[in-house]
Amino acid sequence: MNNKEYEKELKQLGTFEIASKMVNSAKKNENYKGYLDAGRGNPNWINTQARLAFARFVEFGVKESELTMLEGNLAGYTTLNGIDDRLNDMLDLNKNADLFIKTLIDYTEEELGINRDTMVKELTDAVIGNNYPEPSRCLMNIEKIINDYLQETLYNDVPLSSSTQVFPTEGGTAAICYIFDSLKKNGLIDEGDRIAINTPIFTPYLQIPKLNKYDLLEVNLESQDDENWETTLKALDVLEDKSIKAFFLVNPSNPASRALDSKFLNRIKEICEKRPDLIIITDDVYGTFVQDFQTVYSVVPYNTILVYSYSKLFGCTGWRIGCIAMNEKNVFDDLIALLPEEKLKSLDEDYGIVTTEPRSLPFIERLTADSRSIGLYHTAGLSTPQQAMTALFSLTHLVCHENDKYIESANRIVSGRYQKLVNELGIKEDNTRENAKYYTLIDIYNLAERLYSKELVTYMRKNFEEISFLMNLAKEKGVVMMEGVGFSAPKGVLRVSQANLPDGAYPEIAKRIKGLLKEYNDKMNGY
Ligand SMILES: *Cc1c(COP(=O)(O)O)cnc(C)c1O
């Protein structure tokens, strides 16, 4: 197969699939030792505090269980009475992890009003994993902790924690799947419906609606390089159109790494006042990478489902932890109540197997039930060790009372790498608050024009598929990036992740990009 055909074939694949092919190609590059994968958003740091605390809870949980039964490797169950005292006996407050455990139990007692024994027992059992998740949707006190974390990190002081319900999920990934499924099942989005998305966007939001089982029509609210990858206020006007059922957004965005500022948030509020039936799904995975971030959920809680993932900030992609959060009062429940009687009857039949009052089953419980095909609602819910880990990560932030050094470090790491990359490329730094700096979008054609000429841009556009630069970057320079077209960015835009390579790799990546551009320029000039 010649190069052009291969390039065309690649274009059929999703962005992430192309990137993994690029990794293989980069591994084989003959010009550099090793390869640099700046494609994936997987961070190269981890939070140690919560993990060490988790390990201590495992030890404690085993000791505690052995008190009721012990035959070889078989132990019994934990007991509530005096459990906090027994935990304290084990803790050595000179150890960081142990001090953190003591501090977090103090915090949940003082700030959340949770009884110490109850808290210790819930966390210990969750870590040990000796019971089905009960309630299915979320363990009771862990829900309070997650709510408090979302409050402190995403709501920008709008008090919502006490009116918000949480469904912890297997990462943001499962949250997204569950939401699409339950919206469809409950007739809130139907085949042929129009949905709006802010593009460029994390590819699944482009791919899932197009699947045959959903068959939704996407309306892109585009943002472009010359607008700093910010969507325009004007683009939001389309949301006033009643035929748009839902608005899916990633904020701060991926791949552009930009948060919506207050003028957009105000406009969204205005739009929802005009049309209270608008459904909004906001994916705020990168929220903590923007100072004083404010989620759309805090502006229009009635209309919005919030998706959050712990993966990026805490470096825990392998744990698969994230959550869905929504308000007690929400448009989803109200729209379900308004469905045609026939549809409601059919939903009654399905949800009637898990409740005697299917019509008053809230949407968030439907999400939980649907995640296990309704029939397994009673064994639904995220595994309890995952729920415990979620709580522990949350608490690493909460016990800091705002001055969170860990979040500062994570932010400093990505912004330092961003700075190194753009400086070497000669691109102006964007230090506005809205830039999360987790990713950078590089427009290869803009760069070619800036470093060389318009003529080079015309030459590249005419003679090469837009994917060829990406392929050569891998093959010749051993650098993997992601192509933006898959995110619905304009042709020639590539995404660099600042999350997953050592700091020193970023100027090196910039150098190799410039080196490859020079090769195109030389070729044009017949060298
Ligand atoms: C990484 C990412 C996710 C996936 O999160 P997981 O918790 O790892 O499944 C979801 N949404 C966006 C926008 C992401 O960038």
The ligand as a MOL file (V3000), in Angstrom:
LIG
                    3D

  0  0  0     0  0            999 V3000
M  V30 BEGIN CTAB
M  V30 COUNTS 15 15 0 0 0
M  V30 BEGIN ATOM
M  V30 1 C -9.5190 11.6660 30.4870 0
M  V30 2 C -10.8970 12.1340 30.2750 0
M  V30 3 C -12.0010 11.3650 30.6650 0
M  V30 4 C -11.8430 9.9590 31.1400 0
M  V30 5 O -11.7080 9.8970 32.4660 0
M  V30 6 P -11.4680 8.5110 33.1910 0
M  V30 7 O -11.8840 8.8270 34.5550 0
M  V30 8 O -10.0230 8.1940 33.1140 0
M  V30 9 O -12.3140 7.4850 32.5510 0
M  V30 10 C -13.2650 11.8900 30.5280 0
M  V30 11 N -13.4530 13.1030 29.9770 0
M  V30 12 C -12.4230 13.8420 29.5470 0
M  V30 13 C -12.6820 15.1590 28.9430 0
M  V30 14 C -11.1220 13.3810 29.6700 0
M  V30 15 O -10.1130 14.1060 29.2110 0
M  V30 END ATOM
M  V30 BEGIN BOND
M  V30 1 1 1 2
M  V30 2 1 2 3
M  V30 3 2 2 14
M  V30 4 1 3 4
M  V30 5 2 3 10
M  V30 6 1 4 5
M  V30 7 1 5 6
M  V30 8 2 6 7
M  V30 9 1 6 8
M  V30 10 1 6 9
M  V30 11 1 10 11
M  V30 12 2 11 12
M  V30 13 1 12 13
M  V30 14 1 12 14
M  V30 15 1 14 15
M  V30 END BOND
M  V30 END CTAB
M  END
